[in-house]
Amino acid sequence: MLLQQCEMSEPNFTSHKTISQADAAPKPPRRTTFPLAPDMSCQMASRAQKGSPVMADRERERRSFAQNVVKAINAAEADYRKKHDVYANWDTLLGIGDFSSNGTKWAPADFPTVAHALYASGAEIAPGWRLRLHLSNGDKAYDLLLEDVTDPKCGYAVMTDERGLIRQGKSIDCGA
């Protein structure tokens, strides 16, 4: 019996080859083996996947930016807490130079867009991003919400707190 093997690349199958049953033993996790009818090909299997929604590159970049800004804020807050035994509000982080119109030193090394972003005081800390940073428990705890103001339909946001756990979400009315 012959099997059709398709190698997957995100999100579609990209190539195929015919292999014998004996060769179909353990495969790397990225390979999927399907018994196929003679007139069926990997292209047909990939067509079913084309209907699934794929996040646009620009949206993925914006979300990655927000996640990495939140990582940078968490790092700055941890450093401030180590030095002062309390967390800082956004104006303090700006005032000591952790974030400025020249960027931040707290950006992840593999994400220079965050390092060189134009940070500002006020609700919109970077173009298109609104920050809500609330200190509590005598400044020994904080909650942070970074919201995409260019996404009024879904209200995409990234959240974190003093534990450093980063979450993301959108409005329940978004639909997709």
Secondary structure, 3 states (H helix, E strand, C coil): CEEEEEEECCCCEEEEEEEEHHHHCCCCCCEEEECCCCCCCHHHHHHHHHCCCCCCHHHHHHHHHHHHHHHHHHHHHHHHHHHHCCCCCHHHHHHCCCEECCEECCCCCCCHHHHCCCCCCCCEEECCEEEEEEEECCCCEEEEEEEECCCCCCCCEEEEECCCCCEEECCCCCCC
